[in-house]
Amino acid sequence: MMKPIIEVSGLTKTYRGDQTAVENVSFSLEEGKIYGLLGRNGAGKTTIMNMITARLFPTSGSVNVFGEHPHENKNVLSKVCFIKEAQKYPDHFRIKDILDISSQTFPNWDTDYADSLMKDFRLPLKRRMKKLSRGMRSSVGIVIGLASRAELTIFDEPYLGLDAVARNIFYDRLLEDYTNHPRTVVLSTHLIDEVSKILEHVLVIDNGKLIINEEAEEIRGKAFTVVGPSLKAESFLTGMKVLKRENLGGFVSATVYGSLSSAMRKEAEERGLEIAPVSLQQLIVHLTSESEESHKEAKAL
């Protein structure tokens, strides 16, 4: 087993005494892996990342990064690059100034690689940050995150404002450089289908709680959709965990959480039912929607 880069235990963050942003979250991240930290907006993802990178104190629980507490720990923080959503830079700084500072901040910085990425994203080196579009500011963050080659690199919604072409450049460059220079990468995003192919492990946060912590390959086979005549479909679905059910005329379409065995697939075919895979994004949407309904019901009691 690989050495853990991050160890989080019982992590909780509350505000004003009664607002819980993160509740009793525990997980560990290994070195040399690409992780997806996924969930809806406001689920608690950014709060967790801020505690891991010592920008916030936990209310309770513990965070260890590279085996040490990260707060005011230069040894730890020098190995971490955190590219935040809507990263702020001084208006008068040029892109060149940001790159110069980054080259002094990150021990593994690769200037030649940064220059190559600048060309890929068509960034004007001498333009001031305040004159950049949202997409260009996102591109600057991506350049820093990749060229830092930090042992722990965290991207929080790194591609706001980027078009599909630029996002694909990011995914391609990330995979290429990760292969040549392995490190631990955490991607927090709502564009789950786009990143699902490059994720090796998935953590899903919902209402401040960790609801999924599994290898990506295992999750991909954990849900399926059944479509067919209502009576035959409902009989087939008996005892299964149905995340979503839609009725149309005499037909039903149901999303099921669980693995599909060869015997189940054969039975479905014999009943004239269609079986289709469920994407990672669809699964997470269904699970977090179900969690949200349960949360509302609990509050109403």
N, C-alpha and C positions, 0 to 999 in steps of 0.2 A: 504493500500500500504506500502511495506517495505521502510525503510529509505535508501536513496541513499548513497552509499559508495564513488562513483566517480561522479562528475558533470563537464562535459566539455561543454564549450559554445564558439562557433565561433572560434575554435582552428585552427590556421594557422601557418605554418612554411615554411619560404622561405630561400634559400641560395643564396648568391651573387646577391641578388636583383631580379633575374628573374626565378630562379629554385624553383618551389613550390612543396614541399614534402607532405604537408598536407594543405588542403584548406577548411576553414570554416566548420569544423566538430563539431557537437554538439550531445551529448548523455549523459545518466546517467546510472550507474550500481547500482543495489540494493544489499543489503547484503544477504548472504546465497543463492547464485545462481552460476551455472557454465555457463560461457559465452564463446562463440567462437568468436575470432577476426580473421576473415578470409580474404583472398585475395591473389593475385599473388605476387611473389617476387618483391620488389621495389614499392609496392602499397602505402606504408606509414604506415604500421602497427607498425613496430619497432620504427619509429619516434614518433608515438603517445604514445607508451609505455614508451619511454624515457622521454617524457614531463610529463606524469602522475607521474613517479617516480623521477622527478626533476633532471634528467641527462641532459636534454636540456631545454632551455628557449623557450617559444612560441614567434613567431614574433608578433602575436596578438591573442586575445581571452583569455579565462581564464580556469584554472584547479583547482578544489577543490577536495581534498581527505579527507574523514572523516570531511568534513565541513571546512577545512582549506587549505591554500596554502601549498604545499608540500616542497618548496625550503628551505633547511637548517632548516627544522622543525622536530626535533627529535621525537616529540609526534606522528607525522604522519608516518614518515619513519620507526619507530620501529614496526609499525603494518603491514609493507609491505615487502614481499619477492618477489624479481624479479629475476627469473632464466633466464638469457640471452642465446641466441644462441651462441655456441662456447665460453662459459664462460671462462675467463682467471683466472688462479691461479698461484701463485709463484711456479716455477719448483721444488724448494727444499722442498716444503711442502709435507707431507704425507697426505693420506686421513684422517687419525686420527686428524691431525692438523686442517684441514678444518672443521671437525665436532666439534672439541673443540671450535673453534672461533664462529661457528654458534650457539652453545649452549649458548654462552655469548651474542650473538647479538639479538636473538629472544626470547622474554619473554615467549612464549608458547611452546618453544622447548621441545620435548619428546625424551629423550635419549634412552629409551627402544624401542620405535618405530623406531628410527633411526637404532639401532642395528638389529632389525628384517628386516628392508628394506635392510640393508647391506648384509644379508644372502640371501634374495630374489634375489638380483642382483649379488650375488657372487663376492663381491668387497673385495680385499685384503687390510685390514685396514692399514698396515704399508708400502704399496707401495707408492713411490713418484709420484706426479701428472704428471711429465714429462715422466714417463714410462708407463702411462696409454694409452690404445687405445682410439680412439674417442668415441666409444660406452661406455666405462667405465667412461670417463669424463662426458658424458651425464647422466649416471646412478648416479654419485655423485650429479649432479645438481638436479635430481629428488628426491633423498634422502633428500637433504636439503630443497627443496620446500615442500615436504610432511611433514617431521618431524618438520618444523618450525611452522606449524599450524598457520601461520600468518593470520590475519583477511582478508587481501587482498594478494592473492598469484597469481603471474603472471608467466606463462611458455611461453617463446618465442622459438618455435621449439625445445622443450626440448629433443627430442629423436633422434638427428642426430647420425647415426652409430649404432643404436640399431636394433637388428633383431626383427621379428614379435613376438616372444615369450616374449622378454623383454618389448616390447611396450604394449603387452596385460597385463603383470604384472603391468605396470604403470597404465593402465586404471582401472584395478580391484582394486588396492590399493587406487587409488584416489577416486573411488566411495565409497568404504568401509569406508575410513576415513572421507570423506565429509559427509556421512550419520551420523556417530557418532560424528563428530566435524564440524558442519556447518560453512562455511566461504565463502567469495566471491573468486571464482577461474576464472582466464582468461587464456584460451588456444589459443595461436596463432600458427597456423599450416597450412601446405598445404596438410596434410593427412586427408582431410575432411571426407571421407567415414568412416575412422576408428573411428573418434571421434564423428560423428554425433549423435550416440545413447546416448551419455552422455551429450550433450549440451542442455541447457534449453533455451538459448537465443542466437541469432546469429547477429553479426555485420559484414558487408562486406565492406571493403575499396577497392576502385579501383581508380587509378590515383589521389590519395590523397583525394578522396571524399568518404563520407559515402553513399553507395547506398542501403544497406539493414540494418534495425534495427528492428528485429521482433522476437517473440517467435518461437523457433525451430519447434514446432508442426504446427504452422500456415504456415510456409514456406514449410514444407514437402508436403502440399496439393496444392501448388501454381503453379505447372507445370505438364505437361503430354506430352506423345508422341503419335502421331497418325500415323498409317501405313495402307496403302491401295491403291487401284487403283487411279491413278492421278486425273481423273475427279471427282470422288466421294469425294476424300479427299480434293481437292481444294475447292469444293463447301461447304463442311463442315467447312473449315477453314476461310471462308469469315468473315471479321471483327475481327478476333482474332489476338493477338500479337504473331507472329511466330518468335522464337529466332533463329531457324536453320531449313533449309529445304534441304533435299537430294533427288534427283531423280535417280531412277534406273529402266531402262526399262520403263514399263508403270506404275510403282509404285512410291509413294512418302512417305517419312518419315519426319515428321515435329515435332519439339519440341515447345510446346505452353506455353506461360507464362500466367497463369490465372487458376482459379478454375474450376473444371469439375462438373457441376451439374448432377443430376440423369437424367434430361431430355436430356442433351447433350450426356450422356453415352448411353441412349436408342436410340437416333438418330444415333449415330455412329454405334451401333450394327445393326440397320436396314439397314444402308448403306454398311454393310460388312467390316467396318473399325476396326482395332485392336487398343485398348487403353492400354498404359503401363505407369507406374509411372516413374518419373524422380528423381534420387537420389539428395541429397543436393549438392554433389560435381558436378554432371553434370549441375545442375541449375546454380551454381556459375560460372562454366567454361563458360557456354553460356552467362550469363549476363556480365561477365567481358570481354569476347571476343567481344561482341556487343559494349560495352563501349569503348574498344580499337579502334575498327573501326571508331566509331563516333569521337574519339579523333584525329585520323589520318586525317579524313575528315576535321575537324575544323581547324587543323594546315595547311592543304593544301590550305584553302580559303584565 
